[in-house]
Amino acid sequence: MRKTALLLIVVLGVAYFMTECKCEDEEYEEHVDEEDESDDEGDDDDNDTDVKDENGVLVLTDSNFDTFVEGKDTVLIEFYAPWCGHCKQFAPEYEKIAQTLKENDPPIPVAKVDATQAKDLGSRFEISGYPTIKILKRGEPVDYDGDRTEKAIVARVQEISHPDWKPPPEVTLVLTKENFDATVNNADIILVEFYAPWCGHCKRLAPEYEKAAQELSRRSPPIPLAKVDATAESDIASRFDVTGYPTLKIFRKGKVFPYNGPREKHGIVTYMGEQAGPPSKQVQAAKQVQELLKDGDDAVIIGVFSNEQDAGYETYIEACNSLREDFTFRHTFSSEVAKLFNASPGQIVIAQPERFRSKYEPALRALPVTDSTSVSDVQEFFKKHVIPLVGHRKPSNDGKRYTQRPLVVVYYGVDFSFDYRKATQFWRSKVLEVAHDFPEYTFAIADEEDYADELKSLGLSESGEEVNVAIIADSSKRFAMEPDDFDSDVLKEFVMAFKKGKLSPIIKSQPVPKNNKGPVKVVVGKTFDEIVMDTHKDVLIEFYAPWCGHCKKLEPDYLALGKKYKSEKNLVIAKMDATANDIPNDMYKVEGFPTIYFAPSDSKHKPVKFEGDDRTVNGFSKFLEEHATKLSHKKDEL
């Protein structure tokens, strides 16, 4: 019994000891875990907020940037890319800057950010090039655009670090309904940006626009730049047909003109500098004009006036302003120049250079400018008579001179240099013989090397003929003349056949599919009329591009749609690669991918464009049920 009791005491004692030890061990383990977690947190903190020093330059990241700059008056920061050659070249100079500013009183921190890694910072500070240098003043960035030298950068940083320094006010004028009209009506020239505060493109333009405003404000006379918050000033935006952001317009004494220039500082400055100059250059001697007529390749437009006070002069200048990028304008107050043109003051003259004159057209065209002559009258005069009966179509003037359709183009080795001028004019004379009989068409000669791709698309690149001919029609249809020995009679016969509708257009087309029995019919250029324009069937057609991500995403749903309606004999679900095939109908305009049209059986020339956001089988089904004319029954499952 005593042995049993003693054994029990020992067991209980051991159990108690083990229990106490276990509790102490648990407390110890918990304490160790806390220390380990604390160490881990400390490591994380070190990784997130610790700022490394590389040769005196501090390294900032997305994680440590805000913590580091908080509370600091001035910080110099370079945003760089490791692969950037300019950054590598600048690195030694930047390290010298860091050392100099470290010795400043007080020291000014110099840091760098790898913008390819710190993408949040790159986006936040709108970094688009490397290296980009910014000076933070109490957390607000100040752009640095000066020389990348120690002397220049240190001086600028020290200037900004001065306690009394404040950023200069914006040079860009802010226009509202209270000051808009007074500002633009009194300005000889002013550029106005219509923007929306939330617009990303506007935000990217803003610093470039302000830099341009600063530079242009220093010109003599200055050229002002202004901005209008179109969301707050909706009446002004509506007045000037502003439908997108940013929209830029030029105003001259309240009259609005399009802005077609670049959207970065140097481009804006250059473009506005050109726009601020007069649209017409003054000529004072007949010799100046004679040289233009002898060697020029474009019409000479010249306004003849007594002085700037002539009533017609103001009309002429205003007409020139809108078209200054399309034509070269001149004016004169010289009686000698007026005599050369046999013109009276108050007339506008268009003279073709010598190389383009012919017996079929006058060498000069004149428009008297009276009180009743409008600006649009003058502009129509320019457009109507600036090209000769048969001019020289070139890539440089194609978009400004040869936009009228139908356009008859004669391709050969066009060269007006001395050695080849005679041959060039020989063929051109053949074209002139025909052109004067068809005043409703535009005729031009073109160098075959300048338009090698166009000739290839027409199937004429290997015709073997010295001269080839094509007609580009109103509907963008193109017609190629069968290879033949070129002469005026041959050309006249071809143009006459076009006029009578006897020619078949050249259509860019993929091969016609051998098997086209799938749920989605494949349409190519050659089968467009056969399938899409079939008046017995409704057709839904998708115009796509093989590389288009949206088109690829749409493909499974579009295929499922085809399967759903495959049993409908009078409804066709179709698709066409619009990059590899011509669309031989102007009503089916494609400006993006995918573009989808419904062609009703009873109204093929009035297709209905699918504008919905629901590009699913369900969304397309609803669209078809609404517009279809040939469904055997309305589908219940929409």
C-alpha positions in Angstrom: 0.0 0.0 0.0 2.8 2.3 1.0 4.6 1.4 -2.2 1.5 2.1 -4.2 1.1 5.5 -2.5 4.7 6.4 -3.1 4.5 5.4 -6.7 1.4 7.6 -7.1 3.2 10.5 -5.6 6.1 10.1 -8.0 3.8 9.8 -11.0 1.9 12.9 -10.0 5.1 14.8 -9.4 6.5 13.9 -12.7 3.2 14.8 -14.4 3.2 18.1 -12.6 6.8 18.8 -13.5 6.1 17.9 -17.2 2.9 20.1 -17.2 4.8 23.0 -15.9 7.6 22.5 -18.3 5.2 22.1 -21.2 3.5 25.5 -20.3 6.9 27.2 -20.1 7.9 25.6 -23.4 4.7 26.9 -25.0 5.3 30.3 -23.7 8.9 30.2 -25.0 7.8 29.0 -28.4 5.1 31.7 -28.6 7.7 34.3 -27.6 10.1 32.9 -30.2 7.4 33.0 -32.8 6.6 36.6 -32.0 10.3 37.5 -32.3 10.5 35.7 -35.6 7.4 37.5 -36.9 8.9 40.7 -35.6 12.1 40.0 -37.4 10.2 39.1 -40.6 8.2 42.3 -40.4 11.5 44.2 -39.8 12.9 42.5 -42.9 9.8 43.5 -44.9 10.1 47.1 -43.7 13.7 47.1 -44.7 12.9 45.8 -48.1 10.0 48.2 -48.6 11.3 51.5 -47.2 15.0 51.1 -47.0 16.7 53.6 -49.4 19.9 52.3 -51.0 22.8 54.6 -51.9 24.6 54.0 -55.2 27.6 56.3 -55.6 25.9 59.0 -53.7 22.6 58.7 -55.6 19.6 57.4 -53.6 17.5 54.6 -55.2 13.8 55.2 -54.9 11.1 52.6 -55.7 7.3 52.4 -55.7 7.5 51.2 -52.1 9.8 53.7 -50.5 9.2 56.8 -52.6 6.4 58.5 -50.6 8.0 57.7 -47.2 11.3 59.2 -48.3 10.0 62.4 -49.9 7.5 63.2 -47.1 8.5 66.3 -45.3 11.4 67.1 -47.5 11.5 70.6 -49.0 13.5 69.8 -52.2 14.5 66.6 -53.9 16.1 66.1 -57.3 15.0 63.0 -59.1 16.0 61.3 -62.3 13.7 58.8 -63.9 15.8 56.4 -66.0 15.8 53.1 -67.9 18.7 50.7 -67.4 19.0 50.1 -71.2 18.9 53.9 -72.1 22.2 55.1 -73.7 21.5 58.7 -72.7 20.9 57.6 -69.1 24.2 55.7 -69.0 26.1 58.7 -70.5 24.5 61.0 -68.0 25.2 58.8 -64.9 28.7 60.1 -64.1 27.5 63.7 -64.3 24.5 62.9 -62.1 26.8 61.4 -59.4 28.8 64.6 -59.4 25.6 66.6 -59.0 24.6 64.3 -56.0 28.0 65.0 -54.4 27.7 68.8 -54.9 24.2 69.0 -53.5 25.1 66.8 -50.6 27.5 69.5 -49.6 24.9 72.2 -50.0 23.6 74.0 -46.9 21.2 72.4 -46.2 22.0 69.2 -48.1 19.6 68.4 -51.0 18.9 64.8 -51.6 19.5 63.5 -55.1 17.7 60.3 -56.2 16.9 58.1 -59.1 14.0 55.9 -60.1 14.1 53.0 -62.5 10.9 53.8 -64.3 10.9 50.4 -66.0 10.5 48.8 -62.6 8.7 51.5 -60.6 5.8 51.6 -63.0 3.4 53.3 -60.6 5.8 56.2 -60.3 6.4 56.3 -64.0 2.6 56.6 -64.6 2.1 59.1 -61.7 4.7 61.5 -63.1 3.8 60.8 -66.7 7.2 59.6 -67.7 7.4 59.1 -71.5 11.2 59.4 -72.2 14.5 58.8 -70.5 16.2 60.4 -68.7 13.5 62.7 -67.3 14.5 65.0 -64.5 12.1 66.5 -62.0 12.6 68.6 -58.9 10.2 68.0 -56.1 9.3 71.1 -54.2 7.3 70.2 -51.1 6.1 67.1 -53.0 5.0 69.0 -56.1 7.0 68.2 -59.3 8.7 70.9 -61.3 9.9 69.9 -64.8 13.6 70.4 -65.6 14.2 71.2 -69.3 17.7 72.8 -69.2 21.2 71.5 -70.0 22.2 68.2 -68.5 25.3 69.6 -66.9 26.3 69.8 -63.2 26.4 73.6 -63.3 23.0 74.1 -64.9 21.1 71.5 -62.8 22.7 72.5 -59.5 21.9 76.1 -60.2 18.2 75.3 -60.9 17.8 73.1 -57.9 19.4 75.7 -55.6 17.0 78.3 -57.1 14.0 76.2 -56.4 15.2 75.2 -52.9 15.1 78.8 -51.8 12.5 79.3 -49.1 10.7 82.1 -51.0 10.6 80.3 -54.3 7.1 79.7 -55.8 6.3 78.1 -59.1 5.5 80.7 -61.8 1.8 81.1 -62.7 0.6 79.2 -65.8 1.1 81.1 -69.0 -1.8 79.3 -70.7 -4.9 81.5 -70.5 -8.0 80.0 -68.9 -11.1 81.0 -70.9 -14.7 80.9 -69.6 -18.0 82.3 -70.9 -17.0 85.6 -69.1 -13.8 86.2 -71.1 -13.9 83.9 -74.2 -15.3 86.2 -76.8 -13.4 89.3 -75.7 -10.1 87.3 -75.7 -10.4 85.6 -79.1 -12.0 88.6 -80.8 -9.1 90.8 -79.9 -6.3 88.4 -80.7 -4.6 88.5 -84.1 -4.0 84.8 -83.5 -4.6 82.5 -80.6 -4.6 78.8 -80.1 -7.4 77.4 -78.0 -7.5 73.9 -76.5 -10.9 72.4 -75.6 -10.3 69.7 -73.0 -12.0 67.5 -70.4 -10.4 67.2 -66.9 -10.8 63.4 -67.0 -9.4 62.9 -70.5 -6.1 61.0 -70.5 -5.0 62.5 -73.9 -5.6 66.0 -72.4 -3.5 65.2 -69.3 -0.6 64.1 -71.6 -0.9 67.2 -73.7 -1.1 69.6 -70.7 2.6 69.9 -69.9 3.6 70.1 -73.6 1.0 72.8 -74.1 2.1 74.8 -71.2 5.8 74.6 -72.3 4.8 75.8 -75.8 2.7 78.6 -74.2 5.8 79.7 -72.2 8.0 79.8 -75.3 5.5 81.5 -77.5 4.8 84.1 -74.9 8.4 85.3 -75.3 8.0 85.9 -79.0 7.6 89.4 -80.4 4.8 89.7 -80.8 3.7 86.9 -78.4 1.4 84.2 -79.6 -1.1 83.3 -76.8 -2.3 79.8 -76.0 -5.5 79.3 -74.1 -7.7 76.4 -72.8 -11.4 75.9 -72.2 -12.8 73.2 -69.9 -15.4 72.0 -72.4 -17.3 70.0 -69.7 -17.8 73.2 -67.6 -18.2 75.5 -70.7 -20.5 73.3 -72.7 -22.2 76.2 -74.5 -18.8 77.4 -75.9 -17.8 73.8 -76.9 -21.2 73.3 -78.6 -20.8 76.6 -80.5 -17.5 75.3 -82.1 -18.7 71.7 -82.7 -16.3 70.2 -80.1 -17.1 66.5 -80.0 -13.9 65.0 -78.7 -11.0 65.8 -76.4 -8.6 67.5 -76.8 -9.8 69.6 -79.7 -7.5 72.5 -80.8 -8.6 75.5 -82.9 -6.9 78.6 -84.1 -8.8 81.9 -83.8 -7.9 85.1 -85.8 -9.9 88.1 -84.6 -12.7 85.8 -83.6 -12.7 83.7 -86.8 -12.0 80.1 -86.3 -9.6 78.0 -88.3 -8.5 74.3 -88.0 -5.4 73.3 -86.1 -3.6 70.5 -88.0 -0.3 70.7 -86.2 1.7 68.4 -83.8 0.8 68.0 -80.1 4.2 68.4 -78.4 6.1 71.5 -77.4 8.5 72.0 -80.3 5.8 71.0 -82.9 3.3 73.4 -81.5 5.8 76.2 -81.3 7.0 75.7 -84.9 3.5 75.3 -86.3 2.0 78.3 -84.6 5.1 80.4 -85.6 4.2 79.5 -89.2 0.5 80.2 -88.7 1.3 83.6 -87.2 3.0 84.8 -90.3 1.1 86.2 -93.2 -0.6 83.5 -95.4 0.5 85.3 -98.5 4.0 86.6 -99.4 4.5 89.9 -101.1 6.3 90.0 -104.4 7.7 93.3 -105.6 9.3 92.6 -109.0 8.1 90.9 -112.1 11.4 88.9 -112.3 10.4 87.0 -109.1 7.2 85.8 -110.7 8.8 85.0 -114.1 11.3 82.6 -112.3 8.4 80.8 -110.7 6.6 80.4 -114.0 9.7 79.2 -115.8 10.9 76.6 -113.3 7.9 75.9 -111.0 5.8 72.8 -110.9 2.7 74.4 -109.3 0.3 77.1 -110.2 1.2 80.7 -109.1 -1.6 82.3 -107.2 -1.2 86.1 -106.8 -3.5 88.8 -105.6 -3.0 92.2 -107.3 -3.9 95.2 -105.2 -3.2 98.9 -104.9 -2.4 98.7 -101.2 -3.5 96.9 -98.0 -6.5 99.1 -97.7 -8.1 97.7 -100.9 -11.4 96.2 -100.0 -10.5 92.9 -101.8 -7.2 92.5 -100.0 -8.8 91.6 -96.7 -11.1 89.1 -98.4 -8.1 87.6 -100.2 -6.0 87.2 -97.0 -8.9 85.6 -95.1 -9.4 83.2 -98.0 -5.7 82.3 -97.9 -5.7 81.7 -94.2 -7.9 78.7 -94.3 -6.0 77.1 -97.2 -2.5 78.2 -96.3 -1.4 74.5 -95.9 -2.7 73.5 -99.3 -1.5 76.4 -101.5 1.3 78.9 -101.8 -0.1 82.4 -102.0 1.4 85.7 -103.1 0.2 89.3 -103.4 1.6 92.4 -105.0 1.1 96.2 -104.9 3.5 96.6 -107.9 2.3 98.0 -111.2 5.1 96.1 -112.9 3.8 92.7 -111.7 0.2 93.8 -112.5 1.4 94.6 -116.1 3.0 91.2 -116.4 -0.4 89.5 -115.9 -2.3 92.3 -117.7 -4.3 92.6 -114.4 -6.0 95.4 -112.7 -5.8 96.1 -108.9 -8.5 94.1 -107.2 -8.0 90.9 -109.2 -6.7 87.5 -108.2 -4.7 85.7 -110.9 -3.8 82.0 -111.2 -1.1 81.3 -113.7 0.1 77.9 -114.7 3.9 77.3 -115.0 5.3 77.0 -118.5 5.6 73.2 -118.4 1.8 72.8 -118.0 0.5 75.3 -120.5 -1.4 74.1 -123.5 -3.5 75.4 -126.4 -6.6 73.9 -124.8 -6.7 76.2 -121.8 -5.9 79.8 -120.9 -2.5 80.5 -119.4 -4.1 82.8 -116.9 -7.3 82.8 -114.9 -8.5 86.0 -113.2 -11.2 86.7 -110.6 -12.2 90.3 -109.9 -12.8 90.8 -106.2 -15.7 93.2 -105.5 -17.7 94.0 -102.4 -20.0 91.1 -103.2 -17.2 88.6 -103.5 -17.2 86.2 -100.6 -14.3 84.3 -99.0 -15.9 81.1 -100.2 -16.0 82.5 -103.8 -12.3 83.1 -103.7 -11.6 79.7 -102.2 -13.6 77.9 -104.9 -11.7 79.9 -107.5 -8.4 78.5 -106.1 -9.6 74.9 -106.0 -11.2 75.0 -109.4 -8.3 76.4 -111.4 -5.1 75.5 -109.5 -4.5 72.3 -111.4 -3.9 72.4 -115.2 -5.9 70.4 -117.7 -3.2 67.6 -117.4 -1.0 68.1 -114.4 1.7 66.0 -112.7 0.3 63.8 -109.9 2.9 63.1 -107.2 2.9 61.7 -103.7 3.6 65.2 -102.4 0.5 66.8 -104.0 -1.8 63.8 -104.3 -3.9 64.6 -101.3 -4.1 68.3 -102.0 -4.5 68.5 -105.8 -5.9 65.2 -107.0 -8.9 64.3 -104.8 -11.6 64.9 -107.4 -13.1 61.9 -109.0 -13.2 60.4 -111.6 -9.4 60.7 -112.0 -7.8 59.5 -115.2 -4.1 58.7 -114.6 -1.5 58.0 -117.3 1.6 56.3 -115.9 5.0 56.4 -117.5 8.6 57.7 -116.9 7.6 61.3 -116.0 10.7 63.5 -115.7 10.8 67.3 -116.5 14.6 67.6 -116.3 16.3 68.8 -119.4 17.3 65.4 -120.8 13.8 63.9 -120.5 11.5 66.8 -120.8 10.8 66.2 -124.5 9.7 62.6 -124.0 7.6 63.6 -121.0 5.8 66.3 -122.9 5.3 64.0 -126.0 3.1 61.6 -124.0 1.5 64.4 -122.1 0.4 66.0 -125.4 -1.4 62.8 -126.3 -3.3 63.0 -123.0 -4.2 66.7 -123.6 -5.9 65.8 -126.9 -8.4 63.6 -124.9 -8.6 65.6 -121.7 -10.2 68.7 -123.3 -13.1 66.6 -124.6 -13.9 65.4 -121.0 -14.0 68.4 -118.8 -16.0 66.5 -116.2 -13.0 64.3 -115.4 -9.6 65.1 -113.9 -6.6 64.0 -116.0 -3.0 63.6 -114.7 0.3 62.1 -115.6 2.2 60.2 -112.9 5.7 58.7 -112.7 5.5 54.9 -112.8 8.2 54.5 -110.1 6.3 56.9 -107.7 3.2 54.7 -108.1 4.7 51.2 -108.4 2.4 49.8 -105.6 -0.6 51.3 -107.2 0.3 49.9 -110.6 0.8 46.5 -109.0 -2.6 46.6 -107.4 -4.1 47.4 -110.8 -2.3 44.5 -112.4 -0.3 46.7 -114.6 3.2 46.5 -113.1 4.2 43.8 -115.6 2.2 44.9 -118.6 5.2 45.4 -120.8 3.9 48.7 -122.0 5.7 52.0 -121.9 2.5 53.8 -120.9 -0.3 52.5 -118.7 -3.7 54.0 -117.9 -6.2 53.7 -115.0 -9.3 55.5 -113.9 -10.1 56.0 -110.2 -13.8 56.5 -110.0 -16.1 58.2 -107.5 -17.0 55.0 -105.7 -13.3 54.2 -105.2 -13.6 51.6 -107.9 -10.6 51.4 -110.2 -10.5 50.5 -113.8 -7.3 49.5 -115.7 -6.8 49.8 -119.4 -5.9 46.6 -121.2 -2.2 46.8 -122.2 -1.9 48.4 -125.7 0.3 50.7 -127.7 -0.6 54.0 -126.2 -2.1 56.8 -128.3 -4.7 59.5 -128.0 -7.3 57.3 -129.8 -6.7 54.4 -127.5 -7.1 56.6 -124.4 -10.2 58.2 -125.8 -11.8 54.8 -126.4 -11.0 53.7 -122.9 -12.4 56.9 -121.3 -15.5 56.7 -123.4 -16.1 53.0 -122.4 -15.9 54.1 -118.8 -18.4 56.9 -119.4 -20.8 54.4 -120.9 -20.4 52.0 -118.0 -18.9 49.3 -120.1 -15.8 48.7 -118.0 -15.4 46.1 -115.2 -13.6 47.4 -112.1 -10.4 46.0 -110.7 -11.3 44.4 -107.4 -8.7 43.3 -104.9 -9.8 39.9 -103.9 -8.6 36.7 -102.2 -9.3 33.5 -104.2 -12.9 32.4 -104.2 -13.3 29.6 -101.6 -13.7 26.2 -103.1 -15.8 25.0 -100.2 -18.1 27.6 -98.7 -20.8 25.5 -97.0 -19.9 26.4 -93.4 -22.3 28.2 -91.0 -20.4 31.4 -91.7 -20.0 32.2 -95.4 -16.7 33.6 -96.5 -17.0 36.6 -98.7 -14.1 37.9 -100.9 -13.9 40.9 -103.2 -15.1 38.9 -106.3 -18.1 37.4 -104.5 -19.3 40.4 -102.6 -22.1 41.3 -105.1 -23.0 37.7 -105.5 -23.5 37.0 -101.8 -24.0 40.3 -99.9 -26.0 42.1 -102.6 -28.3 39.1 -103.3 -31.8 40.6 -103.2 -33.3 37.2 -102.3 -31.5 36.9 -99.0 -30.9 38.9 -95.8 -27.2 39.0 -95.0 -25.3 39.8 -91.8 -21.7 40.4 -92.6 -18.7 41.0 -90.4 -15.7 43.0 -91.8 -12.6 41.9 -89.9 -8.9 42.0 -89.8 -6.8 38.9 -89.1 -4.6 40.7 -86.5 -7.5 42.3 -84.7 -7.9 41.1 -81.0 -11.6 42.1 -80.9 -12.3 40.1 -84.0 -10.6 37.0 -82.6 -12.6 37.4 -79.4 -15.8 37.7 -81.4 -15.1 34.6 -83.5 -16.6 31.9 -81.3 -19.9 33.8 -80.8 -20.1 34.7 -84.4 -19.6 31.0 -85.4 -22.3 30.0 -82.9 -24.6 32.5 -84.4 -24.0 31.0 -87.9 -24.9 27.6 -86.5 -28.0 28.9 -84.9 -29.4 30.3 -88.1 -27.9 27.7 -90.5 -31.4 26.2 -91.3 -32.7 29.7 -92.4 -32.4 29.4 -96.2 -33.0 33.1 -96.7 -30.6 34.4 -94.1 -26.8 34.4 -94.6 -24.2 34.9 -91.8 -21.0 36.0 -93.5 -17.6 37.5 -92.9 -14.9 39.2 -95.0 -11.3 40.0 -94.4 -11.4 43.7 -95.2 -7.6 44.0 -95.3 -7.3 41.5 -98.2 -10.4 42.4 -100.2 -12.0 45.5 -101.7 -15.5 46.3 -100.6 -17.1 47.3 -103.9 -19.9 49.3 -102.4 -19.5 52.7 -100.8 -22.5 52.2 -98.5 -20.5 49.6 -96.5 -17.9 51.9 -94.8 -15.3 50.3 -92.6 -13.3 52.5 -90.3 -12.5 50.0 -87.6 -12.6 46.3 -86.8 -14.8 44.5 -86.5 -17.5 46.4 -88.4 -20.8 44.5 -88.9 -23.7 45.4 -91.3 -27.1 43.9 -91.9 -28.0 44.0 -95.6 -31.8 43.6 -95.9 -33.0 41.7 -99.0 -35.2 44.5 -100.0 -32.8 47.4 -99.4 -29.2 46.4 -100.2 -28.0 49.9 -100.7 -29.2 50.9 -97.2 -27.4 48.5 -94.9 -28.0 48.7 -91.1 -24.8 49.0 -89.1 -24.7 47.0 -85.8 -24.0 49.5 -83.1 -24.8 47.4 -80.0 -22.4 46.6 -77.2 -23.8 43.1 -76.8 -21.7 41.2 -79.3 -22.9 37.8 -78.1 -25.2 35.2 -79.8 -28.0 36.7 -77.8 -27.2 40.3 -78.8 -26.9 39.4 -82.5 -30.1 37.4 -82.4 -32.1 40.3 -81.0 -30.6 42.5 -83.8 -31.5 40.0 -86.5 -35.0 39.4 -85.2 -35.6 43.2 -85.3 -34.3 43.8 -88.8 -34.7 40.5 -90.7 -37.2 40.4 -93.6 -36.7 36.8 -94.6 -36.9 34.7 -91.4 -39.2 31.8 -91.8 -40.3 32.4 -88.2 -39.4 34.6 -85.3 -37.1 32.9 -82.8 -38.5 32.5 -79.3 -35.1 31.8 -77.8 -33.4 35.2 -77.8 
